[in-house]
Amino acid sequence: MNDLLLRACRRESVPRAPVWMMRQAGRYLPEYRAIREKVSFLELCKTPELAAEVSLQPYRILGVDAVIFFSDILIPVEAMGIEVSLTDRGPQIGNPVRSSSDIARLASPDVDRAFPFTGRVLGLLRRELAGQAPLIGFAGAPWTLGAYLVEGGGSKNFAAIKAMAFSDPQRFHSLMDKLARTIGDYLVYQIESGAQVVQLFDTWAGELHPSDYEEFALPYTRKIFEVVGDRAPRILYLNGTPALLESMARSGADVLSIDWRIPIEEAHRRVGDEIALQGNLDPCLLLGDPDRLRSRTAEILDAAPSRGHILNLGHGILPATPVDNARAFVDAAKTYTRA
Amino acid sequence: MNDLLLRACRRESVPRAPVWMMRQAGRYLPEYRAIREKVSFLELCKTPELAAEVSLQPYRILGVDAVIFFSDILIPVEAMGIEVSLTDRGPQIGNPVRSSSDIARLASPDVDRAFPFTGRVLGLLRRELAGQAPLIGFAGAPWTLGAYLVEGGGSKNFAAIKAMAFSDPQRFHSLMDKLARTIGDYLVYQIESGAQVVQLFDTWAGELHPSDYEEFALPYTRKIFEVVGDRAPRILYLNGTPALLESMARSGADVLSIDWRIPIEEAHRRVGDEIALQGNLDPCLLLGDPDRLRSRTAEILDAAPSRGHILNLGHGILPATPVDNARAFVDAAKTYTRA
């Protein structure tokens, strides 16, 4: 029984920090690539047996302390009527959302029926794990999902969604409302299906000025976390966090997952002891010299609060990562002893 | 005679904040697009009469308080032997720099001979401006130039240059040394040719953890600013600044040009009164409602220090910007009166 992650989320005393990695089920693992040769990314997400298999790979191969189910943040918007394709250049949206009628047309899916594969993969994983490691559910936050929908894919400057927010806030808020309702229900469904922790990814919210974050992104994160309530610990991830920490701390999150741009001791000082922290090694450190990787990981573990820290990367693990470096990162957490 | 910019760089008292916009000579102006229809971007950079013409357009059309000469940060690396092409998808490098021998092969150009067009455009602009507005020179910082050279173009995660820095710091530092020497000389040459202020763009340094910024980027910025010395005020621009402000303040810069991710009053509080600030409106605000644009600009002017502030965007003006909004931004500075 390994419940380190659950205890760290509640800021309870733990013998050592739990460790997992964002995108830990991914292309850096040969075992993952072998499965992906036979099936597309979206098919893999929707085939519960295969999705469970790749979700478990990093747990079996590297011994991470938690399993996150294999999926994509754009899965729920497909059920809202969005045409999603995942290409080498990132996600592409076939029918970008721009006008009020585009927004009005978006469906409000019945989560119990729309995502049977999500329910099944979570059920399979809980059975397979049998309490040996906690199971993490996740979804994308409305700002980040909205960015893909409005931009039609990834973006360098997020000009289209910001132009909508800045020129027609009412239209923008109607889109966010719809997304927040679906995502809130979707996370509750994940918890009812077996997820023991949920992480909300607001990957692109770091592109916003703090006052714009508070106006355009934070209210929807807060709504979703209210809907989730105390069913499970809530983790909020942002990329580009330094100026948004205090706002994030008011989101209702139990844990803030921070990127590598800020020293974790500074994040701790700014948000205080009432909220746990997850992070925050630059994933590029896993591409380089293992000694540097180990010493930088130890620096994070030295500087993080002794209660309420989950070791993780500051962003997803990169496909070019040597498996030995991923293992060195996980082992660094397991063998660490505080000076 | 408009020397507001020069006085603001020295933190002298000014009747109002000077204003200009990064990439102010650009595609949002129909007059610029008319010239670009006839000539490629790089040809435009290297044709002094045309480069001077587009440099002056924002000054004549919008009345900005400073002129920056039209060029590209990759121009000096061409003279080092790098094959540069500028595509719709951003810069592409024909011969990416990876190995020690790639680095050894890089030429150290004689700046007096390698950039005659730069000298000529600066001379033309000084004569044309006749002291009515200051002339800004610029270059890319070694980290940012190195990122293009090693990645072979733009990047989502800067994995290649970080992998080099993290796994073979000696190789990385030899590349940075060469770039820093060329850029230092190049900026001095610009000043000797007529530039009255210089701005160093370290656009991608915000991707670095503060300790990595101090190890891999800051030393080269500092070297360049030492070479420039007190020949002209030195502005340092970073995108993704919030956690790096204190480090940037130790670069030798007279002015820190900050992105929109941090409230300017917080930046001021953190770096103190001994350094001027430039910025920091989100350029996407120029795509939206003019009232919001004006009120957000006024908020910056209210919050910025009364001495040592240059109004600017937090990043380059976007091609889709309506000219009327660019004018509204410039006019906001000119008509502002502090409450």
Contacts between the chains, C-beta under 8 A, distances in Angstrom:
chain1	res1	chain2	res2	distance
A	157	B	283	7.4
A	157	B	284	6.8
A	157	B	315	7.5
A	157	B	318	6.4
A	158	B	284	6.8
A	159	B	284	5.5
A	159	B	287	5.9
A	159	B	318	5.6
A	159	B	320	6.2
A	162	B	282	7.2
A	162	B	284	3.6
A	162	B	285	7.8
A	162	B	287	6.7
A	162	B	288	7.3
A	163	B	284	6.4
A	163	B	287	4.0
A	163	B	288	5.5
A	163	B	320	7.7
A	165	B	288	7.5
A	166	B	284	6.5
A	166	B	285	5.8
A	166	B	287	6.6
A	166	B	288	2.7
A	166	B	289	6.0
A	166	B	292	5.6
A	166	B	293	7.8
A	167	B	287	7.2
A	167	B	288	3.9
A	167	B	289	4.8
A	167	B	292	7.9
A	206	B	261	7.2
A	207	B	261	7.9
A	208	B	261	7.8
A	209	B	260	5.0
A	209	B	261	6.5
A	209	B	263	7.5
A	209	B	282	5.6
A	210	B	261	7.8
A	210	B	262	7.5
A	210	B	263	6.2
A	211	B	263	7.5
A	212	B	282	7.2
A	240	B	240	6.7
A	240	B	261	6.9
A	242	B	242	3.5
A	242	B	243	4.1
A	242	B	261	7.5
A	242	B	262	7.6
A	243	B	242	4.1
A	243	B	261	5.2
A	243	B	262	4.5
A	243	B	263	7.6
A	243	B	266	7.3
A	260	B	209	5.0
A	261	B	206	7.2
A	261	B	207	7.9
A	261	B	208	7.8
A	261	B	209	6.4
A	261	B	210	7.8
A	261	B	240	6.9
A	261	B	242	7.5
A	261	B	243	5.2
A	262	B	210	7.5
A	262	B	242	7.6
A	262	B	243	4.5
A	263	B	209	7.5
A	263	B	210	6.2
A	263	B	211	7.5
A	263	B	243	7.5
A	266	B	243	7.3
A	282	B	162	7.2
A	282	B	209	5.6
A	282	B	212	7.2
A	283	B	157	7.4
A	284	B	157	6.8
A	284	B	158	6.8
A	284	B	159	5.6
A	284	B	162	3.6
A	284	B	163	6.4
A	284	B	166	6.5
A	285	B	162	7.8
A	285	B	166	5.7
A	287	B	159	5.9
A	287	B	162	6.7
A	287	B	163	3.9
A	287	B	166	6.6
A	287	B	167	7.1
A	288	B	162	7.3
A	288	B	163	5.5
A	288	B	165	7.5
A	288	B	166	2.7
A	288	B	167	3.8
A	289	B	166	6.0
A	289	B	167	4.8
A	292	B	166	5.6
A	292	B	167	7.9
A	293	B	166	7.8
A	315	B	157	7.5
A	318	B	157	6.4
A	318	B	159	5.6
A	320	B	159	6.2
A	320	B	163	7.7
